[in-house]
């Protein structure tokens, strides 16, 4: 049986994607780049092999920051960060906030807390890592 498919989309709905509900990991990233890309204290994301994500609508509306081996994919109409291509282009970090369906995974840790926003206090019991090993 193939994994369940999850749907996701940007704020304005111009870009829609599907991704398998078989994320290998999920984390909350507090690095300065993720904070700037999201405009938030951290980016909750799920990591999965790149070929398990498919843009089903609005490919022409994607705005890419970076190159083929590593980039952020935003909607160029509304600015939503949908996913980041990482690990030499082999994986994507899907922003959990853009999913319209509930994933089976939950974030298991906070990473890059050494550069977290000073105004934000982590109040859950998840492990915290200064960087990412």
C-alpha positions in Angstrom: 0.0 0.0 0.0 1.4 3.4 -0.9 1.7 6.1 1.7 -1.2 8.6 2.2 -0.8 11.8 0.2 -1.0 15.2 2.0 -2.1 18.4 0.3 -0.6 21.8 0.9 -0.8 25.3 -0.5 0.4 28.8 -0.2 -1.6 31.6 1.5 -3.3 32.8 -1.8 -3.8 29.3 -3.2 -1.8 29.9 -6.4 0.6 27.1 -5.6 -0.5 23.7 -4.4 1.5 20.6 -3.7 1.2 17.0 -2.6 3.6 15.2 -0.4 3.7 11.6 0.9 2.8 11.3 4.6 6.1 9.5 5.2 8.4 12.2 6.6 11.6 10.9 8.0 11.9 13.7 10.6 10.2 16.8 11.8 12.0 19.7 13.7 11.5 23.3 14.7 14.4 25.3 13.3 15.3 28.6 15.1 18.2 29.6 12.8 18.2 33.2 11.6 17.6 32.2 7.9 14.4 30.2 8.8 13.2 33.1 11.0 13.7 35.6 8.2 12.1 33.4 5.6 9.0 32.8 7.7 8.8 36.0 9.6 8.3 33.9 12.7 10.3 32.7 15.8 11.0 29.3 14.1 10.1 27.1 11.1 8.4 23.8 11.9 9.2 21.5 9.0 9.1 17.9 7.9 12.0 16.3 6.0 11.4 13.9 3.2 13.1 12.8 -0.1 12.6 15.4 -2.8 10.9 13.0 -5.2 8.1 12.5 -2.7 6.9 16.1 -3.1 5.1 17.2 -6.3 3.8 20.7 -7.2 0.4 20.0 -8.6 -0.7 23.6 -9.4 1.1 26.9 -10.0 4.7 25.8 -10.8 5.0 29.0 -12.7 4.2 31.0 -9.5 7.2 29.5 -7.6 10.0 32.0 -6.7 13.2 30.2 -6.0 16.0 31.6 -3.8 19.1 29.6 -4.2 20.2 26.9 -6.7 19.2 23.3 -7.7 21.2 21.8 -4.8 19.7 24.1 -2.1 17.0 26.7 -2.2 13.8 28.0 -0.7 10.6 27.8 -2.8 8.1 30.7 -2.2 4.9 31.7 -3.9 5.8 34.8 -5.9 2.3 36.1 -5.5 1.8 36.0 -1.7 5.4 35.2 -0.5 4.6 32.0 1.4 7.5 29.7 2.0 6.4 26.3 0.9 9.5 24.1 1.2 13.3 24.2 1.2 15.5 22.0 -0.9 18.4 20.7 1.2 21.1 18.1 1.6 22.6 18.5 -1.9 19.2 18.6 -3.5 18.1 15.2 -2.3 15.6 16.2 0.4 13.0 18.9 1.0 11.9 20.5 4.3 8.2 21.1 3.9 6.8 23.9 6.0 4.3 22.2 8.2 2.2 25.3 8.4 1.4 25.1 4.6 -0.1 21.6 4.9 -3.9 21.6 4.6 -4.0 17.9 5.8 -2.7 16.7 9.1 0.6 14.9 8.9 1.2 11.8 11.1 4.6 13.2 12.3 5.2 15.9 14.9 8.4 17.9 15.5 10.7 16.0 17.9 13.2 18.8 18.7 14.2 22.4 18.5 17.4 23.0 16.4 19.7 26.0 16.2 18.5 27.4 19.5 21.9 29.1 19.8 20.6 31.7 17.4 16.9 31.7 18.3 15.0 35.0 18.6 15.9 36.5 22.0 12.2 37.6 22.5 10.9 34.0 22.1 10.9 31.5 25.0 10.6 27.8 24.2 8.0 26.4 26.7 7.6 22.7 25.6 9.6 19.7 26.7 11.2 18.9 23.4 15.0 18.5 23.3 16.9 21.6 22.3 20.1 21.7 20.3 22.4 24.7 19.9 23.2 23.6 16.3 22.5 20.5 14.2 24.9 17.7 14.5 
